[in-house]
Amino acid sequence: MKRAMRAAALALGIGWLQTAPAATQSIASVPDMALATPHRFERVAFDLRVPWELAFLPDGTLIFTERDGHVRLLGPGHDTAPALQVPVAQGNKMGMLGLALDPAFARNHYVYLAYDHVAGDSESNEGERAFQLRVVRFVLADRKLVQPRVLVDGIPAATNHTGSRLVFGPDRKLYITTGDADQPPKAQQLSEFNGKVLRINPDGSVPADNPFVHTPGARPEVWSYGHRNPQGLAFDDATGTLFESEHGPNGGDEINLIAKGANYGWPTIDHAATKEGLQSPLFEFTPSVAPGKAILYHGNAFPELRGKLLVALLRGEGILVFDRDGTTLSNPRRLFTRGFGRIRAIIESPEGYLYFSTSQWDPAEGQPRKDDDLIVRVVPASAPKGAYPAIEPRKIAAKAAPTDPALVAIATHCAACHGPDLRGGSGPNLVDRKFVYVTDDASLEALMVRGIPDRGMPPNSTITPAEQQRIATYLDAARAKH
């Protein structure tokens, strides 16, 4: 009976959608929240390179990915040797990313991974190397991941906008997020993998009830589309409700309610814009908070969080907490603000403790210290002290705001992709790079407004002529020195 109710809830998911436009929210207006339960922080692991995803095996062992290509096990009896090391494609936001355990892991020991690789000897349209995202199922045996079986390959990837969150739903199907791979128009094309939430069976086959199985030319794996760079999925296992977190352009980060077959608008609409037939977010954040993994907390260790949606924040440097009533979210607050810097993933342990990973080794945005990156756990102060040392919040200071008018304009409109000095971040280095679309200052300034939508640069109607000129002058001087 319960299984039938869950299936019905998933089938009726389209009816849950809230079409009212979201209010733009600034993180500055989100109040800080303190846990009511006395607690302490403990350092679980350190000197890591972007621990991207965390999960617990049934015996309490922590398994996690590092973006440099490692998968590691942490628990009694495990040494420091990785369970898997894959020669992944690396660069900015690429590498070893998503991880999920099979719902029947105790019986079959299946572990699912998503990682970027170089697509053979292929090249992009501009002569650059092409990258793809691959989803592979492994078997965990004798502390090693073996017997790889490729389930999905050929998902376009880029140095940014790769998605890669893997989550099993209550229907025991695997849900996979994909980014637009810096090709926004393809997020609207059902024939392409870009900018989608995919749904497959654990063996890689396509469920017969996927929404576009019988749509000519469509990828049958597609569950929802019109996404830019979704990096969080959180299911309510009782009802099938699915929340998603997504990176937007020039701010416009989103919290969405995902439904079967729905179109979330990118790049036709973004931020809190609305259009008939397209879904607007429940919440939209500008400036960017860069949302990562999302979970629904069910534990008893922190009763004040029970039933709430928690979202890891990278640029927002904390954990966003929402009250939840069914499909409605409200009252956002922020936990652990700037205590540990950029937070990429958060999970709940079997005891109900919170574990989170930092992401300070991100180019341009991060501020790594000598023992970064970290995995930290939050436990009630009354919890027994174990093998992990206590650690104090690091109170990582926010980067000082620039005062030079040109750098202010760059910080406002360009730094999110190209870095604070335009020498590269998640997007290309504009100082050292040969220009393809620019011939003079006038064409550069025009480009700042119209963007290059099919290459991942969104239009920007908010940039003023004075800001365009300041950025162009700064870039001319930097390129002249180079």
GIBELFEN-V169339 format. One record per backbone hydrogen bond with DSSP energy under -1.0 kcal/mol. NH is the residue of the N-H (numbers start at 1). CO is the residue of the C=O. If there is no record, write none. Layout:
BEGIN
{{NH;CO} {NH;CO}}
END
This chain:
BEGIN
{{5;1} {6;2} {7;3} {8;4} {9;5} {10;6} {11;7} {12;8} {13;10} {15;12} {16;13} {25;284} {29;26} {30;27} {33;334} {40;379} {42;377} {43;389} {44;375} {45;375} {47;371} {48;373} {52;65} {55;63} {57;61} {60;57} {62;74} {63;55} {64;72} {65;53} {66;70} {67;49} {67;50} {69;66} {71;84} {72;64} {74;62} {78;75} {83;71} {84;71} {86;69} {88;86} {89;116} {93;159} {94;91} {96;67} {97;114} {100;112} {102;110} {105;102} {107;104} {108;104} {109;105} {111;138} {112;100} {113;136} {114;98} {115;134} {116;95} {117;132} {119;130} {120;118} {122;119} {124;128} {127;124} {130;122} {132;117} {133;155} {134;115} {135;152} {136;113} {137;149} {138;111} {139;146} {140;109} {141;144} {144;141} {145;83} {146;139} {149;137} {151;135} {152;135} {155;133} {157;131} {164;177} {167;175} {169;173} {172;169} {174;200} {175;167} {176;198} {177;165} {178;196} {180;228} {181;161} {183;180} {186;183} {187;184} {188;185} {189;186} {192;189} {195;179} {197;224} {198;176} {199;221} {200;174} {201;205} {204;201} {210;207} {213;210} {215;212} {218;215} {219;190} {222;219} {223;197} {224;197} {225;262} {226;187} {227;195} {231;245} {232;245} {234;243} {236;241} {240;236} {243;234} {244;256} {245;232} {246;254} {247;229} {253;285} {254;246} {255;283} {256;244} {258;242} {261;223} {262;259} {264;225} {266;226} {268;265} {269;265} {273;270} {278;275} {279;263} {282;255} {283;255} {285;253} {286;25} {292;312} {293;344} {295;310} {297;308} {305;302} {306;303} {307;297} {308;305} {309;322} {310;295} {311;320} {312;293} {313;318} {314;290} {316;289} {317;314} {319;335} {320;311} {321;333} {322;309} {323;330} {325;328} {328;325} {330;323} {333;321} {334;31} {335;319} {338;317} {339;336} {343;313} {344;357} {347;355} {349;353} {352;349} {354;378} {355;347} {356;376} {357;345} {358;374} {359;342} {365;363} {366;362} {372;369} {375;45} {376;356} {377;42} {378;354} {379;40} {381;38} {383;380} {391;41} {394;339} {396;338} {408;404} {409;405} {410;406} {411;407} {412;408} {413;409} {414;410} {415;410} {417;414} {418;414} {419;415} {422;419} {424;418} {425;427} {427;417} {430;422} {444;440} {445;441} {446;442} {447;443} {448;444} {450;446} {451;447} {452;457} {455;452} {456;453} {457;452} {460;449} {468;464} {469;465} {470;466} {471;467} {472;468} {473;469} {474;470} {475;471} {476;472} {477;473} {478;474} {479;475} {480;476} {481;477} {482;478}}
END
